[in-house]
Amino acid sequence: FLAWSSHETTPKFSNYWEAEINSWNRPKPKECASLSARTPKDVAEKNIQSMPLAIVPEETESSLRDEAYELQDQLVSKMVDFYSNLPSGWTQDTLKNKVEKMKEQLDKDYDLEGYRDPTKQKQNSIAWEWGHYIVLGGLERDGGFEVVGAMGQKPAYDLSIFSKYFGFPLDSLKGARVLDIGSWAGGTVYQLAALGARVTTVEEVIKFSKMTSLVVDVYQLPVNVLSTTLYALETPALHEAFKVVYFPGVLYHLSDPYIGLRILYNRLEPGGVILVETMGVYDDFFSLHSKQVATPRAGDTIPIIYENPDGIGNNFFTLTCTALTAMMKSVGFEEVSCMAVNMAGRARNFKGEKAIPYTEEWIHSNKFPESNRARDTRPRLHAVGRRGNKWVDFKRQGLSRLDVC
């Protein structure tokens, strides 16, 4: 019984966002045959300018790491400054009390989620868990609300990787329509909104969506919160609606990652960009631990790992960059680049200290069996791709490559 099956199958929008969506000048979904009228020029005119999406050469990677860390700190500082300024009518105490009271009410409320048996659900969809580093009304030492969260500064870290390693211009987010998938308790939303993005965020755990909606209402952010599943986004209201799809930390939780990517492809305007971050393994993992090749030739199969979805993380598939790149290209994305980054880089909180749970001890205890090499710890894959002059036709059956036209 899927966790989201009791949700609305069609996303609901506030009155503000209904008017906003209706004002967007964009085409409605068409049959494949009618798309031939699009020309390369039509697509090129919508491309994000100054975005080469070219991954940096491996030999220059080390020189960019410190730049990425510096940018991460800048992004976190920007977010802290943005949310330290409370709107009129709110004080630090009233906001903290509101947030903590809602958290207390939502914690362990599985009836809200529509679950029949909480023991068979993802652990943090039942019990409350802050996902990311969040500051509301100032730092805790200054009387504000501050939590590190399970993933710490991951939103800022991921954006710094996309900027420094892939050339994604963060200033292009200002005023851009961004689709954010899997916001947890809002950490990714707050970072994107602090950079000026107009965000539509999707989170299927209702309790987390409610908390995000509270903060959005307090700060009057240009954010639409959808408490629904990614699989419900194949709707005309969101066809070719976004300049950027931000897709961090979700792909490996999907039972159908290929379908998920195809749905997100259709949400992008032609020339729009997807930013993907997911759990992975290095490309040479399979050659180290089996007789399979790490980099297949044309026609070869590409090995992936199928995990145990019954675990607390509900993880399904772990990919290599080779597999993820092939999957994105098959969906229809162009200019696809991917790199594997050791997750130790995420392990810093706002003060530059190690943030639980990504301590060095945790990293070294989670190596794959029969491996003593530090680089065999699970990396995180970062990948980018651009939507081209194609459309995935979900009215057709079979989901074959012929459905991309």
DRENTI-922199 format. One line per 10 residues: their letters; for each residue x, y, z of C-alpha. Coordinates in nm, 4 decimals, padded with zeros to 6 digits. Example, Ala and Ser with C-alpha at 12.3 -4.5 7.8 and 13.67 -1.06 7.14 Angstrom:
# DRENTI-922199
as = 01.2300/-00.4500/00.7800 | 01.3670/-00.1060/00.7140
//
This chain:
# DRENTI-922199
flawsshett = 00.0000/00.0000/00.0000 | 00.1898/00.3028/-00.1265 | 00.2454/00.5792/00.1252 | 00.1026/00.8452/-00.1023 | -00.2023/00.6583/-00.2275 | -00.4381/00.8416/00.0061 | -00.3242/01.1831/-00.1193 | -00.4905/01.3886/-00.3874 | -00.3866/01.2599/-00.7271 | -00.3907/01.6100/-00.8769
pkfsnyweae = -00.1862/01.8824/-00.7056 | -00.3873/02.1637/-00.5521 | -00.2711/02.5243/-00.5816 | -00.3448/02.8357/-00.3788 | -00.5426/03.1146/-00.5457 | -00.2217/03.3148/-00.5861 | -00.0489/03.0305/-00.7633 | -00.3527/02.9487/-00.9795 | -00.3313/03.3015/-01.1197 | 00.0462/03.2796/-01.1437
inswnrpkpk = 00.0398/02.9505/-01.3347 | -00.2337/03.0708/-01.5708 | -00.0265/03.3791/-01.6559 | 00.2710/03.1778/-01.7778 | 00.3091/03.1934/-02.1529 | 00.3796/02.8328/-02.2422 | 00.2376/02.5618/-02.4679 | -00.0075/02.2979/-02.3521 | 00.0799/01.9287/-02.3911 | 00.0557/01.8100/-02.7510
ecaslsartp = 00.0653/01.4829/-02.9376 | 00.4096/01.3794/-03.0564 | 00.3330/01.4452/-03.4228 | 00.2572/01.8134/-03.3603 | 00.5914/01.8810/-03.1926 | 00.7783/01.8725/-03.5224 | 00.6928/02.2412/-03.5701 | 00.9445/02.3291/-03.2998 | 01.2754/02.4434/-03.4390 | 01.6186/02.4444/-03.2760
kdvaekniqs = 01.5942/02.8237/-03.2672 | 01.2775/02.8031/-03.0556 | 01.4628/02.5912/-02.8039 | 01.7813/02.7971/-02.8096 | 01.5948/03.1173/-02.7267 | 01.4802/02.9650/-02.3989 | 01.8177/02.8289/-02.2934 | 01.9633/02.9625/-01.9724 | 02.2417/03.1949/-02.0747 | 02.6028/03.1495/-01.9611
mplaivpeet = 02.5493/02.7928/-01.8483 | 02.7946/02.5610/-02.0218 | 02.7080/02.2671/-01.7925 | 03.0537/02.1266/-01.8580 | 03.2054/01.9299/-01.5747 | 03.5510/02.0403/-01.4620 | 03.8507/01.8261/-01.5618 | 03.9515/01.5761/-01.2941 | 04.2960/01.7317/-01.2534 | 04.1434/02.0652/-01.1458
esslrdeaye = 03.8984/01.9114/-00.8981 | 04.1136/01.9584/-00.5878 | 04.1647/02.3279/-00.6575 | 03.7886/02.3832/-00.6647 | 03.7107/02.2025/-00.3406 | 03.8118/02.4968/-00.1216 | 03.6168/02.7326/-00.3491 | 03.3106/02.5104/-00.3087 | 03.3483/02.5102/00.0706 | 03.3813/02.8890/00.0694
lqdqlvskmv = 03.0690/02.9238/-00.1444 | 02.8843/02.6840/00.0863 | 02.9621/02.9092/00.3825 | 02.8479/03.2143/00.1850 | 02.5183/03.0486/00.0948 | 02.4529/02.9471/00.4535 | 02.5340/03.2990/00.5750 | 02.2975/03.4428/00.3155 | 02.0198/03.2116/00.4318 | 02.0825/03.2951/00.7984
dfysnlpsgw = 02.0713/03.6701/00.7259 | 01.7557/03.6311/00.5161 | 01.5561/03.4486/00.7852 | 01.6965/03.6441/01.0775 | 01.4814/03.9381/00.9655 | 01.1406/03.8577/01.1084 | 00.8302/03.9935/00.9358 | 00.6182/04.2556/01.1067 | 00.4077/04.1162/01.3891 | 00.6395/03.8265/01.4712
tqdtlknkve = 00.8929/03.7956/01.7526 | 01.1571/03.5305/01.8070 | 00.9584/03.3780/02.0924 | 00.6256/03.3663/01.9081 | 00.7842/03.2059/01.6018 | 00.9798/02.9490/01.8066 | 00.6691/02.8596/02.0060 | 00.4649/02.8231/01.6862 | 00.7231/02.5970/01.5233 | 00.7822/02.3818/01.8304
kmkeqldkdy = 00.4089/02.3440/01.8973 | 00.3445/02.2304/01.5400 | 00.6351/01.9852/01.5570 | 00.4930/01.8403/01.8795 | 00.1489/01.8015/01.7223 | 00.2797/01.6358/01.4068 | 00.5340/01.4010/01.5627 | 00.4281/01.0339/01.5261 | 00.0904/01.1302/01.3737 | 00.0635/00.8498/01.1198
dlegyrdptk = -00.3147/00.8937/01.0833 | -00.2394/01.2279/00.9173 | -00.0357/01.0446/00.6537 | -00.3116/00.7888/00.5897 | -00.0951/00.4929/00.6933 | -00.2611/00.1738/00.8081 | 00.0504/00.0332/00.9760 | 00.3226/00.2779/01.0886 | 00.5725/-00.0055/01.1421 | 00.5904/-00.0626/00.7660
qkqnsiawew = 00.6628/00.2974/00.6714 | 00.9785/00.4993/00.6364 | 01.0878/00.5891/00.9871 | 01.1098/00.9672/00.9458 | 00.7673/00.9824/00.7823 | 00.6269/00.8728/01.1206 | 00.8551/01.0299/01.3820 | 00.9586/01.3908/01.3318 | 01.3109/01.4575/01.2106 | 01.4516/01.7901/01.0972
ghyivlggle = 01.6148/01.7320/00.7612 | 01.8578/02.0200/00.7199 | 02.0225/02.3136/00.8897 | 01.7500/02.5718/00.9482 | 01.7588/02.9147/01.1115 | 01.4425/03.1166/01.1799 | 01.4543/03.4533/01.3511 | 01.8302/03.4414/01.4106 | 02.0867/03.2003/01.5532 | 02.0047/03.0205/01.8781
rdggfevvga = 02.2717/03.2184/02.0643 | 02.0863/03.5331/01.9614 | 01.7461/03.4027/02.0692 | 01.6357/03.2551/01.7368 | 01.5335/02.9043/01.6292 | 01.8252/02.6957/01.5006 | 01.8550/02.3239/01.4212 | 02.1390/02.1354/01.2484 | 01.9174/01.8592/01.1072 | 02.0077/01.5087/00.9893
mgqkpaydls = 02.1730/01.6304/00.6671 | 02.3224/01.9543/00.7969 | 02.4120/02.2103/00.5321 | 02.3455/01.9772/00.2417 | 02.1284/02.2267/00.0421 | 02.4073/02.4863/00.0442 | 02.6726/02.2220/-00.0179 | 02.4883/02.0753/-00.3189 | 02.4344/02.4166/-00.4748 | 02.8038/02.4984/-00.4283
ifskyfgfpl = 02.8957/02.1756/-00.6102 | 02.6601/02.2528/-00.8999 | 02.8030/02.6035/-00.9206 | 03.1758/02.5345/-00.8923 | 03.1998/02.1936/-01.0577 | 02.9353/02.2247/-01.3288 | 02.9228/02.5967/-01.3982 | 02.5615/02.6456/-01.2912 | 02.5155/03.0215/-01.2301 | 02.3354/03.0629/-00.8985
dslkgarvld = 02.2328/03.4168/-00.9916 | 02.0109/03.2620/-01.2610 | 01.7842/03.1379/-00.9792 | 01.6701/03.4922/-00.8994 | 01.3140/03.5242/-01.0244 | 01.3288/03.1796/-01.1873 | 01.0495/02.9244/-01.1574 | 01.2096/02.6295/-00.9775 | 01.0550/02.2888/-00.9071 | 01.2032/02.1466/-00.5856
igswaggtvy = 01.1518/01.7733/-00.5263 | 01.1698/01.6302/-00.1735 | 01.2094/01.9306/00.0523 | 01.1792/01.7355/00.3803 | 01.1026/01.9988/00.6476 | 01.1822/02.2817/00.4079 | 01.5607/02.3142/00.4104 | 01.5984/02.3180/00.0319 | 01.3044/02.5567/-00.0058 | 01.4457/02.8103/00.2367
qlaalgarvt = 01.7858/02.8077/00.0644 | 01.6344/02.8515/-00.2836 | 01.3957/03.1248/-00.1683 | 01.6830/03.3145/-00.0037 | 01.8446/03.3216/-00.3497 | 01.5326/03.4798/-00.4997 | 01.3782/03.1738/-00.6672 | 01.0015/03.1312/-00.7111 | 00.9653/02.7766/-00.5854 | 00.7082/02.5027/-00.6245
tveevikfsk = 00.8114/02.2366/-00.3754 | 00.6917/01.8765/-00.3596 | 00.7029/01.6713/-00.0381 | 00.4844/01.3635/00.0032 | 00.5132/01.3479/00.3849 | 00.2254/01.5682/00.4953 | 00.3713/01.6653/00.8335 | 00.6812/01.8121/00.6694 | 00.4728/01.9984/00.4122 | 00.2675/02.1539/00.6900
mtslvvdvyq = 00.5791/02.2858/00.8617 | 00.7101/02.4277/00.5343 | 00.3744/02.5934/00.4712 | 00.3903/02.7554/00.8156 | 00.7300/02.9127/00.7469 | 00.6247/03.0160/00.3947 | 00.3183/03.1921/00.5373 | 00.5182/03.3669/00.8119 | 00.7802/03.5030/00.5728 | 00.5377/03.5465/00.2788
lpvnvlsttl = 00.7741/03.3573/00.0497 | 00.6966/03.3100/-00.3233 | 00.6623/02.9366/-00.2642 | 00.3862/02.6897/-00.3510 | 00.3893/02.3817/-00.1262 | 00.2485/02.0621/-00.2780 | 00.1923/01.7722/-00.0397 | 00.1858/01.5030/-00.3026 | 00.3999/01.2482/-00.4830 | 00.6364/01.3135/-00.7710
yaletpalhe = 00.4305/01.0666/-00.9735 | 00.1303/01.3027/-00.9604 | 00.3133/01.5845/-01.1412 | 00.2355/01.4667/-01.4951 | -00.0427/01.7225/-01.5281 | -00.1166/01.9944/-01.7874 | -00.0995/02.2626/-01.5162 | 00.2730/02.1961/-01.4784 | 00.3627/02.1217/-01.8411 | 00.6902/02.2929/-01.9430
afkvvyfpgv = 00.6461/02.5191/-01.6413 | 00.9918/02.5478/-01.4879 | 01.3338/02.6848/-01.5725 | 01.5078/02.4586/-01.3196 | 01.4204/02.1264/-01.1559 | 01.6115/02.0773/-00.8314 | 01.6182/01.7050/-00.7494 | 01.8498/01.6300/-00.4534 | 01.8492/01.3143/-00.2424 | 01.5352/01.1567/-00.3878
lyhlsdpyig = 01.6200/00.9422/-00.6914 | 01.7444/00.6452/-00.4892 | 01.4218/00.6476/-00.2851 | 01.2071/00.5992/-00.5981 | 01.0689/00.2586/-00.6897 | 01.0504/00.3819/-01.0509 | 01.3410/00.6220/-01.1048 | 01.3171/00.6141/-01.4845 | 00.9506/00.7171/-01.4819 | 01.0308/00.9826/-01.2222
lrilynrlep = 01.2959/01.1355/-01.4479 | 01.0595/01.1317/-01.7460 | 00.7941/01.3163/-01.5479 | 01.0470/01.5799/-01.4396 | 01.1694/01.6149/-01.7986 | 00.8187/01.7236/-01.9018 | 00.8041/01.9813/-01.6240 | 01.0992/02.1727/-01.7709 | 01.0653/02.4331/-02.0414 | 01.2794/02.3542/-02.3481
ggvilvetmg = 01.6358/02.4457/-02.2573 | 01.5594/02.4177/-01.8854 | 01.8050/02.2438/-01.6541 | 01.7737/01.9601/-01.4046 | 02.0124/01.9374/-01.1086 | 02.0267/01.5820/-00.9717 | 02.1951/01.4619/-00.6545 | 02.1666/01.1026/-00.5338 | 02.3446/00.8292/-00.3451 | 02.5817/00.6241/-00.5595
vyddffslhs = 02.8937/00.4158/-00.5954 | 03.2092/00.4842/-00.7920 | 03.2205/00.3517/-01.1451 | 03.5010/00.1094/-01.0626 | 03.3101/-00.0494/-00.7730 | 03.1858/-00.3369/-00.9861 | 03.5258/-00.4029/-01.1402 | 03.6773/-00.4084/-00.7915 | 03.4241/-00.6504/-00.6462 | 03.3148/-00.8565/-00.9441
kqvatpragd = 03.4191/-00.9512/-01.2942 | 03.1880/-00.6950/-01.4520 | 03.3383/-00.3947/-01.6280 | 03.2990/-00.0476/-01.4803 | 03.2631/00.1397/-01.8084 | 03.0544/-00.0622/-02.0538 | 03.0851/-00.0458/-02.4292 | 02.7899/00.0290/-02.6541 | 02.5367/-00.2474/-02.6135 | 02.6757/-00.3705/-02.2802
tipiiyenpd = 02.4565/-00.3756/-01.9726 | 02.5311/-00.1247/-01.6944 | 02.5336/-00.2744/-01.3423 | 02.3415/-00.1036/-01.0625 | 02.2653/-00.2002/-00.7021 | 01.9140/-00.2895/-00.5926 | 01.8918/-00.2252/-00.2189 | 01.6463/-00.3287/00.0490 | 01.3479/-00.0920/00.0289 | 01.2182/-00.2246/00.3631
gignnfftlt = 01.4976/-00.0501/00.5523 | 01.4482/00.2722/00.7462 | 01.5644/00.4784/00.4497 | 01.3479/00.3062/00.1897 | 01.6382/00.2980/-00.0562 | 01.5759/00.1217/-00.3859 | 01.8533/00.1739/-00.6434 | 02.2144/00.2865/-00.6129 | 02.3692/00.3994/-00.9410 | 02.7093/00.4722/-01.0836
ctaltammks = 02.7669/00.7888/-01.2846 | 02.7748/00.5707/-01.5948 | 02.4287/00.4336/-01.5170 | 02.2809/00.7693/-01.4181 | 02.4187/00.9405/-01.7282 | 02.2802/00.6681/-01.9554 | 01.9426/00.6846/-01.7821 | 01.9166/01.0637/-01.8168 | 02.0171/01.0552/-02.1834 | 01.7659/00.7805/-02.2538
vgfeevscma = 01.4930/00.9915/-02.0940 | 01.5790/01.2732/-02.3364 | 01.8155/01.5022/-02.1448 | 02.1035/01.6547/-02.3355 | 02.4432/01.7910/-02.2239 | 02.4431/01.5401/-01.9361 | 02.7408/01.5460/-01.6988 | 02.7911/01.3505/-01.3761 | 03.0540/01.3266/-01.1051 | 03.0900/01.1312/-00.7795
vnmagrarnf = 03.1801/01.3293/-00.4672 | 03.2748/01.1662/-00.1382 | 03.0083/01.2496/00.1173 | 03.2710/01.3578/00.3732 | 03.2501/01.6995/00.2103 | 02.8966/01.7457/00.3477 | 03.0031/01.6950/00.7054 | 03.0231/02.0531/00.8269 | 02.7803/02.2640/01.0236 | 02.7535/02.6431/01.0253
kgekaipyte = 03.0523/02.6806/01.2587 | 03.2720/02.4666/01.0336 | 03.2606/02.1681/01.2705 | 03.1649/01.8096/01.1956 | 02.7893/01.7596/01.1835 | 02.6199/01.4384/01.2927 | 02.5813/01.1805/01.1433 | 02.8551/01.2333/00.8870 | 03.1553/01.2050/01.1167 | 03.4763/01.0464/00.9955
ewihsnkfpe = 03.3969/00.7423/01.2125 | 03.0558/00.7036/01.0477 | 03.2045/00.7315/00.7016 | 03.4736/00.4703/00.7632 | 03.2263/00.2285/00.9226 | 03.0100/00.2335/00.6108 | 03.2599/00.1064/00.3559 | 03.1459/-00.1667/00.1237 | 03.2543/-00.5224/00.2175 | 03.6016/-00.6413/00.1204
snrardtrpr = 03.7229/-00.2884/00.0585 | 03.9871/-00.0970/00.2477 | 04.0075/00.2037/00.0194 | 03.8731/00.5345/00.1471 | 03.7265/00.6191/-00.1932 | 03.5000/00.3135/-00.1690 | 03.2846/00.4891/00.0886 | 02.9524/00.5781/-00.0661 | 02.9861/00.8909/-00.2729 | 02.7014/01.1188/-00.3687
lhavgrrgnk = 02.6449/01.1597/-00.7401 | 02.5860/01.5075/-00.8793 | 02.4541/01.5339/-01.2341 | 02.3128/01.8007/-01.4625 | 02.1204/01.7838/-01.7873 | 01.9276/02.0104/-02.0184 | 01.5869/01.9467/-02.1645 | 01.6031/01.9391/-02.5430 | 01.3511/01.9698/-02.8244 | 01.1587/01.6575/-02.7247
wvdfkrqgls = 00.8596/01.5596/-02.5178 | 00.7816/01.2350/-02.3341 | 00.4328/01.1208/-02.4357 | 00.2754/00.9490/-02.1368 | -00.0478/00.8805/-02.3266 | 00.1313/00.6051/-02.5118 | 00.1781/00.2596/-02.3653 | 00.4974/00.0675/-02.3077 | 00.7267/00.3520/-02.1972 | 00.9704/00.2604/-02.4704
rldvc = 01.2298/00.4973/-02.6134 | 00.9850/00.5621/-02.8984 | 00.7657/00.7518/-02.6522 | 01.0206/01.0342/-02.6539 | 00.9458/01.2389/-02.9622
//
